[in-house]
């Protein structure tokens, strides 16, 4: 099911992670030519994608909510 991006954080490897409305997290890497998401690389780009919906397989599977470390 598609879920809106409501925020972002970086993981332990310094990669960006989207926080979804359903309380799951999803990595959002820009790794051309395999994954092209140039908007991930700037704050303006990330802010422009707030509200954008990503398909959340964790939600579909009924997975427990993700929790920020710390």
N, C-alpha and C positions, 0 to 999 in steps of 0.2 A: 504494500500500500504506500502511496506517496505521502510523505510527511515534510512539512515546512522546516527550513533551516531557521533556528531561533538564536544561534550564537556560534562561537568558535573557541577553540583552545588548541594549544600545541601538545603533542604527546612527548614521551621521553626521548624520541629520536628527532625531535624538533620538526615533525610533520604536522600540518594543519588537520584538524578534525572538526567536522560540523556537528553541532548539537541540534538534534531534531526535536520537533514538537512532541513526539511520542516518548521522549527521554532516552533515546538510543543515540549512539555516536557513530559517525561514518567518516573514514579518511577521505580527504578531498585533495589529492595530489595533482600537481602539474608536472608531468613526466613525459614530455614529447619524445618520440612520435606516438607512444603508446596511449597516453592520456593527455589531452590538451585542455587544460583549465587555467589559462593565464590569469583569470580574475582572482585566483587563490594567492597570487604573489604580492598583492597590495591591499592595504587596509580599505581603500576606496572600492576595489573590486569585490572584496569579501562583503563589505556593507551593502553593495548593490545587489547581492544575491540573498540577503536576508528575506525570508518569505518564500524563496524558491523551493519547490518541492522535489525531493529525491526519493527514489524507491527504497523503502526500508525492509529488507528481507528479515531482519531481526523481529520487527513488528509482526510480519506475516507468520513467523514461526512461534510467536508467543513468548519470545525471550524476555528475561528479566531486564529491568531498566539498567542502563549503564550509570556508573557513578564516577565522578571526577576523583582522581587520587589525591590523597593528602587531607 
